[in-house]
Amino acid sequence: MTLNELLESIYIGEIEERFKQTKILSVCCDSRKVMMGGLFVALKGRAYDGTDFVEAAITKGAYAVATMGDIQQLQKKHEHVCFLKVDNLQEFLQGAVYKLFGDPSDEVKTIGVTGTNGKTTVAYFIETIFNEAGAECGVVGTINYRLADNIIPAKQTTPSFIDNQHFLTGLAWQSIPYCVIEVSSHALMQGRVHGINFKGAVFTNLTSDHLDYHKTAENYFLAKSRLFTGLVSQATAVINTDDPYGCRLLTMTSAKIITYGIERQADVMGKDIQLDIQGNRFTLVCAAGEIEIQTQFFGMYNIYNILAAAAVCMAEGLDLNVIKKGIERLGVVPGRLERVECGQDFPVFIDYAHTQDALENVLAAIRQVSKKRIILAFGCGGDRDKSKRPLMGRVASRLADYSIVTSDNPRNEDPQSIIDQIIPGFDKDNYKVVVNREEAIEEALKDAKVGDIVLIAGKGHEMVQVLADGPVDFNEREIIEKFLKC
């Protein structure tokens, strides 16, 4: 596409005649990703200002640069580059991407999953059920971005606006019918999913999290609700009405609604529930009938996750038997109550639980299926919501028999200072502090006796620990296997 064609209707300024037929092959706001023939949009973010990276973008091959700054001196210095002065760079970027790529979500049926907990597991179940039905499905999630065997590690739950459009465009080119996107509250506030025509959306639950960013629980909820208020009437909203915030969403969307739950009457329900550490058994009840499910996942919250995924697939007209086969085929989600088996005489699990609600759900799930002693190793992340730290301690004190309080991803904070804010939540003397996380994991394993259950919580699938000096390799599965001599 020529620069003149690209700028039509999105740029009101004048450009020199010599630039009008310049071929623009890509649009980017990250100078590291600029390719030859690209348009670089110098956005200002929370940590960086794109104007500081204009030179780097030009070195990488940018043919055009959009900036809010003074372009006269830049134009004199780089005569071969077309500089565009733009007042609203975010709006300009979105318009440029649409012009270049079109709207891939019109061709790929896109389903957003949001909520505090459960997004990743729900996405995995939806993907597996679609695959069981013979439908390919791309996934954009906390763990990775994937299509079949093509897997890209994720840097954040929901990637940038441009990355989302690139991914969806790739799926459209391959005629992939579905995409599931885990949608964070940050992504909704920052416009990362702007312009995606979601055909479906799932609400899992809402508990206290990210208050360092949203300030209040109400702001956090309103951020999440944007996914549903933006749905068109032909879309489907799958909502957990056992959650009070889910009940509020019922009146906030014009989409067709499918409710799910266990406690309240809902369109899709779980009945006759049997919980076991080897997996749950329950009856899925809906308008199409009833079917018994035997899953390898345990815990009540995983029944909710399964009901959500099943509701999405029912809305797509899939047969109950296909849904059952897809659910029962999924064996593990990385870092979500992931079992580490080395022939030891006590179960060991790794889980991503890093909020008080998630930790409570996991510990309660274990407690429901075992009367044995639970040994927990956990911490809290640095540079994140500090209000949840004593709350995490309170959950650990109440539901674990013994806790080793340690470092998580301290980032720019002192690990001991974070731990000091967790400890006031304990109302029993059933904990020990081991600041070094690897040593804390080894301490938990060393303390375990026959039949005890060890839970290493907080990092789950993550393969690095983020310190003040940056990330370092940190694979909890390998640490556990090394100690247990797998």
SULCORCOR-V102956 format. One record per residue. RES is the residue in one letter. OMEGA is omega in degrees with one decimal (* if undefined). NEAR is the number of other C-alpha atoms within 8 Angstrom. D_FIRST is the distance of its C-alpha to the first C-alpha in Angstrom with 2 decimals. Layout:
res=RES omega=OMEGA near=NEAR d_first=D_FIRST
res=RES omega=OMEGA near=NEAR d_first=D_FIRST
This chain:
res=M omega=178.2 near=8 d_first=0.00
res=T omega=178.8 near=10 d_first=3.79
res=L omega=179.5 near=12 d_first=6.55
res=N omega=178.4 near=10 d_first=8.28
res=E omega=-178.3 near=7 d_first=6.38
res=L omega=-174.6 near=12 d_first=6.54
res=L omega=-179.0 near=9 d_first=10.07
res=E omega=177.9 near=7 d_first=11.28
res=S omega=178.5 near=5 d_first=14.43
res=I omega=-178.9 near=9 d_first=14.41
res=Y omega=-175.4 near=8 d_first=15.31
res=I omega=-178.6 near=5 d_first=18.22
res=G omega=177.5 near=6 d_first=18.63
res=E omega=172.4 near=4 d_first=18.05
res=I omega=-178.4 near=8 d_first=15.86
res=E omega=-177.2 near=6 d_first=16.99
res=E omega=-175.5 near=5 d_first=15.83
res=R omega=-179.2 near=6 d_first=15.30
res=F omega=-169.0 near=10 d_first=12.45
res=K omega=-177.6 near=10 d_first=10.42
res=Q omega=176.4 near=8 d_first=8.57
res=T omega=-179.8 near=10 d_first=8.25
res=K omega=177.0 near=8 d_first=5.60
res=I omega=-174.6 near=13 d_first=5.67
res=L omega=-177.8 near=9 d_first=6.91
res=S omega=175.0 near=10 d_first=9.36
res=V omega=-174.7 near=15 d_first=11.37
res=C omega=173.5 near=12 d_first=15.09
res=C omega=176.6 near=9 d_first=18.38
res=D omega=-174.9 near=8 d_first=20.57
res=S omega=-179.6 near=12 d_first=20.72
res=R omega=-176.5 near=7 d_first=22.24
res=K omega=-179.9 near=6 d_first=19.19
res=V omega=176.3 near=16 d_first=16.65
res=M omega=178.3 near=9 d_first=15.00
res=M omega=-179.9 near=9 d_first=13.92
res=G omega=-176.0 near=11 d_first=10.54
res=G omega=169.4 near=15 d_first=11.00
res=L omega=179.2 near=15 d_first=11.46
res=F omega=178.1 near=16 d_first=15.19
res=V omega=-171.6 near=13 d_first=16.87
res=A omega=179.8 near=15 d_first=20.55
res=L omega=172.3 near=11 d_first=22.29
res=K omega=180.0 near=8 d_first=26.06
res=G omega=-179.9 near=7 d_first=27.75
res=R omega=-175.1 near=4 d_first=31.44
res=A omega=-173.7 near=4 d_first=32.06
res=Y omega=175.5 near=7 d_first=29.37
res=D omega=-176.1 near=10 d_first=27.55
res=G omega=179.5 near=13 d_first=23.99
res=T omega=178.8 near=10 d_first=24.81
res=D omega=-174.2 near=7 d_first=27.19
res=F omega=179.8 near=10 d_first=24.47
res=V omega=-179.9 near=12 d_first=22.09
res=E omega=179.6 near=7 d_first=23.68
res=A omega=-179.6 near=9 d_first=23.36
res=A omega=179.4 near=13 d_first=19.63
res=I omega=177.6 near=10 d_first=19.21
res=T omega=-179.6 near=7 d_first=21.57
res=K omega=175.2 near=11 d_first=19.51
res=G omega=179.0 near=11 d_first=16.46
res=A omega=177.0 near=16 d_first=14.63
res=Y omega=-179.0 near=14 d_first=12.65
res=A omega=-179.4 near=11 d_first=12.96
res=V omega=174.8 near=14 d_first=15.83
res=A omega=-177.0 near=13 d_first=16.81
res=T omega=175.3 near=16 d_first=20.60
res=M omega=-174.4 near=10 d_first=23.61
res=G omega=178.5 near=6 d_first=25.53
res=D omega=-174.7 near=8 d_first=26.30
res=I omega=-174.6 near=10 d_first=23.41
res=Q omega=-179.7 near=6 d_first=25.51
res=Q omega=178.4 near=7 d_first=27.21
res=L omega=-178.9 near=9 d_first=24.13
res=Q omega=177.6 near=11 d_first=22.32
res=K omega=-176.7 near=7 d_first=25.47
res=K omega=-176.9 near=6 d_first=25.65
res=H omega=-173.9 near=7 d_first=22.06
res=E omega=-176.8 near=7 d_first=21.08
res=H omega=-177.7 near=5 d_first=18.03
res=V omega=177.3 near=11 d_first=16.42
res=C omega=179.3 near=11 d_first=15.10
res=F omega=-177.0 near=11 d_first=17.33
res=L omega=176.9 near=11 d_first=17.00
res=K omega=-173.3 near=11 d_first=20.30
res=V omega=-179.6 near=10 d_first=20.10
res=D omega=-178.8 near=6 d_first=23.29
res=N omega=-174.7 near=7 d_first=22.31
res=L omega=-179.6 near=13 d_first=20.12
res=Q omega=178.7 near=7 d_first=20.65
res=E omega=178.4 near=7 d_first=19.50
res=F omega=179.9 near=11 d_first=16.42
res=L omega=-179.4 near=10 d_first=15.61
res=Q omega=179.4 near=9 d_first=16.17
res=G omega=-179.7 near=9 d_first=14.00
res=A omega=179.4 near=12 d_first=10.97
res=V omega=178.6 near=12 d_first=11.76
res=Y omega=-179.9 near=9 d_first=12.26
res=K omega=-175.1 near=8 d_first=9.00
res=L omega=-172.9 near=10 d_first=7.28
res=F omega=-174.2 near=9 d_first=10.34
res=G omega=-180.0 near=7 d_first=12.15
res=D omega=-176.3 near=9 d_first=15.93
res=P omega=-179.8 near=11 d_first=17.32
res=S omega=171.1 near=11 d_first=20.81
res=D omega=-179.4 near=7 d_first=20.93
res=E omega=-179.8 near=9 d_first=21.06
res=V omega=-179.6 near=14 d_first=23.09
res=K omega=-171.0 near=11 d_first=26.36
res=T omega=-177.7 near=14 d_first=26.58
res=I omega=178.6 near=13 d_first=30.01
res=G omega=177.9 near=13 d_first=30.73
res=V omega=179.9 near=15 d_first=34.04
res=T omega=-175.2 near=15 d_first=35.56
res=G omega=-179.4 near=12 d_first=39.04
res=T omega=-176.3 near=11 d_first=40.98
res=N omega=172.4 near=8 d_first=42.14
res=G omega=-174.8 near=11 d_first=41.39
res=K omega=-175.2 near=12 d_first=37.58
res=T omega=-178.4 near=10 d_first=37.23
res=T omega=177.3 near=10 d_first=40.09
res=V omega=-179.9 near=13 d_first=38.95
res=A omega=178.1 near=15 d_first=35.47
res=Y omega=-180.0 near=9 d_first=37.19
res=F omega=178.4 near=13 d_first=39.45
res=I omega=-179.9 near=13 d_first=36.70
res=E omega=-176.9 near=13 d_first=34.78
res=T omega=178.4 near=12 d_first=38.02
res=I omega=177.2 near=14 d_first=39.02
res=F omega=178.4 near=13 d_first=35.70
res=N omega=177.1 near=11 d_first=36.02
res=E omega=179.2 near=11 d_first=39.60
res=A omega=179.3 near=8 d_first=38.38
res=G omega=179.9 near=6 d_first=36.02
res=A omega=177.3 near=10 d_first=32.82
res=E omega=-174.8 near=12 d_first=30.39
res=C omega=171.9 near=14 d_first=29.50
res=G omega=-179.0 near=14 d_first=27.34
res=V omega=172.8 near=13 d_first=29.00
res=V omega=-172.4 near=14 d_first=27.94
res=G omega=-176.9 near=13 d_first=31.26
res=T omega=-176.4 near=11 d_first=33.61
res=I omega=-178.4 near=11 d_first=34.55
res=N omega=171.8 near=11 d_first=31.30
res=Y omega=-168.7 near=12 d_first=28.02
res=R omega=168.2 near=11 d_first=28.68
res=L omega=-176.1 near=10 d_first=28.17
res=A omega=-176.6 near=8 d_first=31.29
res=D omega=178.3 near=5 d_first=31.95
res=N omega=-172.3 near=6 d_first=28.64
res=I omega=177.3 near=9 d_first=29.78
res=I omega=178.1 near=7 d_first=28.30
res=P omega=-177.7 near=7 d_first=30.91
res=A omega=174.3 near=11 d_first=30.25
res=K omega=178.3 near=6 d_first=30.43
res=Q omega=-175.9 near=6 d_first=30.89
res=T omega=178.9 near=12 d_first=31.60
res=T omega=-177.0 near=13 d_first=28.25
res=P omega=-175.8 near=12 d_first=25.28
res=S omega=177.2 near=9 d_first=22.69
res=F omega=-177.7 near=11 d_first=20.32
res=I omega=179.8 near=10 d_first=17.32
res=D omega=177.1 near=8 d_first=19.53
res=N omega=-179.9 near=11 d_first=20.59
res=Q omega=176.6 near=11 d_first=17.15
res=H omega=-177.2 near=8 d_first=16.41
res=F omega=-179.5 near=8 d_first=19.82
res=L omega=177.5 near=12 d_first=19.54
res=T omega=177.3 near=10 d_first=16.21
res=G omega=177.9 near=8 d_first=18.11
res=L omega=179.9 near=12 d_first=21.01
res=A omega=179.5 near=12 d_first=19.10
res=W omega=-179.2 near=7 d_first=17.74
res=Q omega=-179.5 near=6 d_first=21.42
res=S omega=175.4 near=8 d_first=22.77
res=I omega=-171.6 near=13 d_first=24.91
res=P omega=-171.8 near=12 d_first=26.63
res=Y omega=168.7 near=12 d_first=27.68
res=C omega=174.6 near=14 d_first=26.97
res=V omega=-179.4 near=15 d_first=29.63
res=I omega=170.1 near=13 d_first=28.81
res=E omega=-173.4 near=15 d_first=31.62
res=V omega=179.6 near=12 d_first=30.98
res=S omega=177.4 near=11 d_first=32.85
res=S omega=177.2 near=10 d_first=34.05
res=H omega=-178.8 near=7 d_first=32.19
res=A omega=179.9 near=13 d_first=28.88
res=L omega=-179.8 near=15 d_first=29.69
res=M omega=-174.1 near=8 d_first=30.66
res=Q omega=175.2 near=6 d_first=27.73
res=G omega=-177.4 near=8 d_first=24.99
res=R omega=177.1 near=13 d_first=24.03
res=V omega=179.3 near=11 d_first=24.06
res=H omega=175.5 near=7 d_first=22.66
res=G omega=176.4 near=5 d_first=20.74
res=I omega=-179.7 near=8 d_first=22.19
res=N omega=-176.9 near=8 d_first=24.00
res=F omega=176.3 near=12 d_first=27.14
res=K omega=178.3 near=12 d_first=29.19
res=G omega=178.2 near=13 d_first=32.13
res=A omega=-179.5 near=14 d_first=33.62
res=V omega=171.5 near=13 d_first=36.75
res=F omega=-177.9 near=12 d_first=39.11
res=T omega=-176.7 near=17 d_first=41.54
res=N omega=176.5 near=11 d_first=43.67
res=L omega=174.3 near=10 d_first=43.78
res=T omega=-175.0 near=6 d_first=46.06
res=S omega=175.9 near=11 d_first=46.20
res=D omega=175.6 near=10 d_first=43.35
res=H omega=179.9 near=10 d_first=40.81
res=L omega=172.5 near=12 d_first=43.09
res=D omega=-179.1 near=8 d_first=42.26
res=Y omega=-173.7 near=6 d_first=38.84
res=H omega=177.5 near=9 d_first=39.70
res=K omega=-179.7 near=9 d_first=43.25
res=T omega=177.3 near=7 d_first=44.78
res=A omega=179.4 near=10 d_first=44.90
res=E omega=176.7 near=6 d_first=43.97
res=N omega=178.6 near=9 d_first=40.75
res=Y omega=178.6 near=14 d_first=39.99
res=F omega=-178.3 near=10 d_first=40.62
res=L omega=175.0 near=8 d_first=38.56
res=A omega=178.9 near=11 d_first=35.59
res=K omega=-175.1 near=13 d_first=36.06
res=S omega=-179.4 near=10 d_first=36.56
res=R omega=179.1 near=9 d_first=33.04
res=L omega=-174.8 near=11 d_first=31.91
res=F omega=177.6 near=13 d_first=34.37
res=T omega=180.0 near=9 d_first=34.16
res=G omega=-178.8 near=7 d_first=30.45
res=L omega=174.9 near=15 d_first=31.13
res=V omega=-174.6 near=8 d_first=30.96
res=S omega=179.7 near=8 d_first=34.15
res=Q omega=-179.8 near=7 d_first=32.99
res=A omega=-179.8 near=11 d_first=32.52
res=T omega=175.5 near=14 d_first=35.46
res=A omega=178.7 near=14 d_first=37.04
res=V omega=-167.4 near=15 d_first=39.40
res=I omega=175.3 near=16 d_first=41.83
res=N omega=-177.4 near=15 d_first=44.82
res=T omega=167.1 near=13 d_first=47.53
res=D omega=176.8 near=11 d_first=50.06
res=D omega=-177.2 near=9 d_first=48.15
res=P omega=176.8 near=7 d_first=48.97
res=Y omega=174.8 near=10 d_first=45.41
res=G omega=177.6 near=14 d_first=44.32
res=C omega=178.5 near=12 d_first=46.81
res=R omega=-177.6 near=8 d_first=45.25
res=L omega=-175.9 near=11 d_first=41.81
res=L omega=-178.0 near=9 d_first=43.27
res=T omega=-173.9 near=6 d_first=43.28
res=M omega=-178.9 near=9 d_first=39.91
res=T omega=176.4 near=11 d_first=37.55
res=S omega=-179.4 near=8 d_first=36.99
res=A omega=171.4 near=12 d_first=36.07
res=K omega=-172.8 near=9 d_first=38.56
res=I omega=167.9 near=9 d_first=40.81
res=I omega=179.2 near=11 d_first=42.42
res=T omega=174.5 near=11 d_first=44.97
res=Y omega=179.7 near=17 d_first=46.40
res=G omega=-179.2 near=15 d_first=49.31
res=I omega=-173.7 near=11 d_first=52.78
res=E omega=179.8 near=5 d_first=55.03
res=R omega=174.4 near=7 d_first=53.99
res=Q omega=-176.8 near=7 d_first=53.66
res=A omega=-179.6 near=10 d_first=50.06
res=D omega=178.6 near=9 d_first=48.10
res=V omega=-173.5 near=14 d_first=47.81
res=M omega=171.9 near=13 d_first=50.74
res=G omega=-179.8 near=13 d_first=52.40
res=K omega=176.2 near=9 d_first=56.13
res=D omega=-173.4 near=6 d_first=59.00
res=I omega=175.4 near=9 d_first=57.36
res=Q omega=-176.8 near=7 d_first=58.88
res=L omega=179.7 near=12 d_first=57.69
res=D omega=-178.0 near=9 d_first=58.30
res=I omega=176.1 near=9 d_first=57.04
res=Q omega=178.4 near=7 d_first=56.06
res=G omega=-179.6 near=12 d_first=53.91
res=N omega=169.0 near=17 d_first=54.07
res=R omega=178.3 near=11 d_first=55.37
res=F omega=177.3 near=12 d_first=54.88
res=T omega=175.6 near=12 d_first=54.50
res=L omega=-175.9 near=13 d_first=51.21
res=V omega=178.3 near=11 d_first=52.10
res=C omega=-177.5 near=9 d_first=49.80
res=A omega=-178.3 near=6 d_first=49.98
res=A omega=179.6 near=5 d_first=49.29
res=G omega=179.4 near=6 d_first=52.34
res=E omega=177.7 near=8 d_first=53.49
res=I omega=-178.8 near=10 d_first=52.77
res=E omega=-179.4 near=9 d_first=54.15
res=I omega=171.8 near=12 d_first=51.79
res=Q omega=-175.5 near=9 d_first=52.86
res=T omega=178.0 near=11 d_first=50.34
res=Q omega=179.9 near=11 d_first=50.52
res=F omega=177.7 near=10 d_first=49.44
res=F omega=-178.7 near=14 d_first=52.25
res=G omega=-179.1 near=16 d_first=52.60
res=M omega=-177.1 near=8 d_first=52.42
res=Y omega=177.4 near=9 d_first=48.99
res=N omega=172.2 near=10 d_first=47.58
res=I omega=174.8 near=11 d_first=48.97
res=Y omega=179.8 near=13 d_first=46.89
res=N omega=179.9 near=12 d_first=43.79
res=I omega=179.2 near=11 d_first=44.59
res=L omega=179.3 near=14 d_first=45.25
res=A omega=-179.4 near=15 d_first=41.87
res=A omega=179.5 near=12 d_first=40.02
res=A omega=-179.8 near=10 d_first=42.28
res=A omega=177.2 near=12 d_first=41.59
res=V omega=-176.0 near=12 d_first=37.80
res=C omega=173.6 near=13 d_first=38.39
res=M omega=179.2 near=10 d_first=40.95
res=A omega=177.5 near=8 d_first=38.46
res=E omega=174.6 near=6 d_first=36.33
res=G omega=-179.3 near=6 d_first=39.43
res=L omega=-179.6 near=10 d_first=40.43
res=D omega=-179.4 near=7 d_first=44.08
res=L omega=-179.3 near=9 d_first=46.45
res=N omega=176.1 near=7 d_first=47.53
res=V omega=178.3 near=11 d_first=43.99
res=I omega=178.6 near=13 d_first=43.58
res=K omega=-178.8 near=11 d_first=46.92
res=K omega=179.1 near=10 d_first=46.01
res=G omega=179.1 near=14 d_first=42.73
res=I omega=-174.5 near=13 d_first=44.58
res=E omega=179.6 near=11 d_first=47.38
res=R omega=-176.5 near=7 d_first=45.16
res=L omega=-175.4 near=11 d_first=43.61
res=G omega=-176.7 near=7 d_first=45.93
res=V omega=168.6 near=8 d_first=44.50
res=V omega=-174.8 near=10 d_first=41.73
res=P omega=175.9 near=8 d_first=41.43
res=G omega=177.1 near=12 d_first=43.40
res=R omega=-171.6 near=12 d_first=44.59
res=L omega=-179.7 near=10 d_first=48.33
res=E omega=-177.3 near=11 d_first=47.58
res=R omega=174.0 near=8 d_first=50.89
res=V omega=-173.1 near=11 d_first=51.83
res=E omega=178.3 near=7 d_first=54.52
res=C omega=-179.2 near=8 d_first=56.60
res=G omega=179.4 near=5 d_first=59.88
res=Q omega=-176.5 near=7 d_first=61.07
res=D omega=172.9 near=7 d_first=63.51
res=F omega=-179.5 near=11 d_first=61.41
res=P omega=175.9 near=12 d_first=57.92
res=V omega=-179.5 near=11 d_first=55.14
res=F omega=170.4 near=12 d_first=51.90
res=I omega=179.1 near=17 d_first=48.74
res=D omega=-176.6 near=15 d_first=46.95
res=Y omega=-174.7 near=12 d_first=44.11
res=A omega=-178.6 near=12 d_first=46.29
res=H omega=170.7 near=10 d_first=45.67
res=T omega=-178.3 near=10 d_first=46.67
res=Q omega=-179.8 near=12 d_first=50.20
res=D omega=179.6 near=8 d_first=49.35
res=A omega=178.9 near=10 d_first=47.70
res=L omega=178.7 near=14 d_first=50.62
res=E omega=179.5 near=11 d_first=53.11
res=N omega=-177.7 near=10 d_first=51.53
res=V omega=-180.0 near=11 d_first=51.65
res=L omega=178.5 near=10 d_first=55.19
res=A omega=178.3 near=10 d_first=56.39
res=A omega=178.1 near=12 d_first=54.96
res=I omega=-177.4 near=10 d_first=56.90
res=R omega=-178.6 near=9 d_first=59.99
res=Q omega=-174.7 near=9 d_first=59.98
res=V omega=-179.6 near=9 d_first=60.27
res=S omega=176.3 near=7 d_first=62.46
res=K omega=-179.3 near=6 d_first=65.50
res=K omega=-178.1 near=7 d_first=65.18
res=R omega=177.2 near=10 d_first=64.45
res=I omega=176.2 near=11 d_first=60.81
res=I omega=-173.8 near=15 d_first=59.87
res=L omega=168.7 near=15 d_first=56.69
res=A omega=-177.1 near=15 d_first=54.72
res=F omega=174.3 near=13 d_first=52.11
res=G omega=176.0 near=12 d_first=50.75
res=C omega=-178.1 near=14 d_first=48.24
res=G omega=175.7 near=11 d_first=44.99
res=G omega=179.7 near=12 d_first=44.92
res=D omega=179.1 near=9 d_first=42.79
res=R omega=-176.0 near=7 d_first=42.65
res=D omega=-177.7 near=11 d_first=44.71
res=K omega=-175.5 near=8 d_first=48.27
res=S omega=-176.6 near=7 d_first=49.97
res=K omega=-174.8 near=11 d_first=49.70
res=R omega=177.1 near=13 d_first=51.58
res=P omega=177.9 near=13 d_first=55.16
res=L omega=175.2 near=11 d_first=54.10
res=M omega=177.6 near=13 d_first=53.04
res=G omega=-179.8 near=13 d_first=56.44
res=R omega=178.1 near=11 d_first=58.22
res=V omega=-179.8 near=13 d_first=56.57
res=A omega=-179.1 near=13 d_first=57.44
res=S omega=-174.7 near=16 d_first=61.00
res=R omega=-169.3 near=8 d_first=61.55
res=L omega=175.9 near=10 d_first=59.97
res=A omega=177.3 near=13 d_first=60.18
res=D omega=-179.2 near=11 d_first=63.60
res=Y omega=-178.3 near=11 d_first=62.62
res=S omega=169.4 near=14 d_first=59.53
res=I omega=-177.2 near=15 d_first=58.37
res=V omega=-170.7 near=14 d_first=56.30
res=T omega=178.6 near=15 d_first=53.86
res=S omega=174.4 near=16 d_first=50.58
res=D omega=167.9 near=13 d_first=47.20
res=N omega=-172.8 near=10 d_first=44.11
res=P omega=-178.8 near=16 d_first=45.86
res=R omega=-175.1 near=12 d_first=42.82
res=N omega=179.4 near=8 d_first=44.13
res=E omega=175.2 near=10 d_first=47.37
res=D omega=-177.9 near=7 d_first=50.74
res=P omega=-179.4 near=11 d_first=51.32
res=Q omega=178.3 near=8 d_first=54.98
res=S omega=177.2 near=8 d_first=54.11
res=I omega=179.6 near=15 d_first=51.91
res=I omega=179.7 near=15 d_first=54.77
res=D omega=177.8 near=8 d_first=57.19
res=Q omega=175.7 near=10 d_first=55.25
res=I omega=-171.5 near=15 d_first=55.34
res=I omega=179.8 near=9 d_first=59.08
res=P omega=177.7 near=9 d_first=60.37
res=G omega=-179.6 near=13 d_first=59.08
res=F omega=174.8 near=13 d_first=61.65
res=D omega=175.0 near=7 d_first=64.97
res=K omega=179.4 near=6 d_first=66.56
res=D omega=-176.4 near=5 d_first=67.25
res=N omega=-179.5 near=8 d_first=65.24
res=Y omega=175.0 near=10 d_first=62.66
res=K omega=178.5 near=7 d_first=62.32
res=V omega=172.2 near=8 d_first=59.87
res=V omega=-170.4 near=10 d_first=58.26
res=V omega=-179.7 near=12 d_first=55.45
res=N omega=-172.0 near=8 d_first=53.96
res=R omega=179.0 near=10 d_first=51.97
res=E omega=177.9 near=8 d_first=52.73
res=E omega=178.9 near=9 d_first=56.41
res=A omega=177.9 near=14 d_first=56.26
res=I omega=179.1 near=12 d_first=54.91
res=E omega=178.0 near=10 d_first=57.67
res=E omega=179.1 near=9 d_first=60.21
res=A omega=-179.6 near=13 d_first=59.23
res=L omega=-179.1 near=10 d_first=59.54
res=K omega=-177.2 near=6 d_first=62.80
res=D omega=-173.9 near=6 d_first=64.30
res=A omega=176.7 near=11 d_first=63.52
res=K omega=-177.1 near=7 d_first=66.45
res=V omega=176.0 near=6 d_first=66.75
res=G omega=175.8 near=9 d_first=64.97
res=D omega=177.2 near=12 d_first=63.29
res=I omega=-179.8 near=13 d_first=59.58
res=V omega=177.2 near=15 d_first=57.30
res=L omega=174.9 near=12 d_first=54.05
res=I omega=-169.3 near=12 d_first=51.63
res=A omega=169.7 near=15 d_first=49.39
res=G omega=-173.9 near=12 d_first=46.41
res=K omega=173.2 near=12 d_first=43.94
res=G omega=-174.8 near=13 d_first=43.72
res=H omega=-173.5 near=10 d_first=40.76
res=E omega=-176.9 near=10 d_first=39.89
res=M omega=177.6 near=8 d_first=40.33
res=V omega=169.4 near=9 d_first=40.69
res=Q omega=-174.1 near=11 d_first=42.90
res=V omega=-179.9 near=11 d_first=41.34
res=L omega=-179.4 near=11 d_first=43.79
res=A omega=-179.2 near=8 d_first=43.74
res=D omega=-179.2 near=6 d_first=42.70
res=G omega=-177.7 near=7 d_first=39.84
res=P omega=173.5 near=8 d_first=39.70
res=V omega=179.8 near=8 d_first=42.19
res=D omega=-179.4 near=7 d_first=42.43
res=F omega=-178.5 near=8 d_first=44.52
res=N omega=-174.4 near=9 d_first=44.89
res=E omega=177.8 near=10 d_first=47.61
res=R omega=180.0 near=8 d_first=48.12
res=E omega=178.5 near=7 d_first=48.87
res=I omega=-179.8 near=10 d_first=51.22
res=I omega=-178.5 near=12 d_first=53.10
res=E omega=178.1 near=11 d_first=53.29
res=K omega=-179.7 near=8 d_first=54.57
res=F omega=-178.5 near=9 d_first=57.28
res=L omega=178.2 near=8 d_first=58.28
res=K omega=177.2 near=6 d_first=58.23
res=C omega=* near=7 d_first=56.07
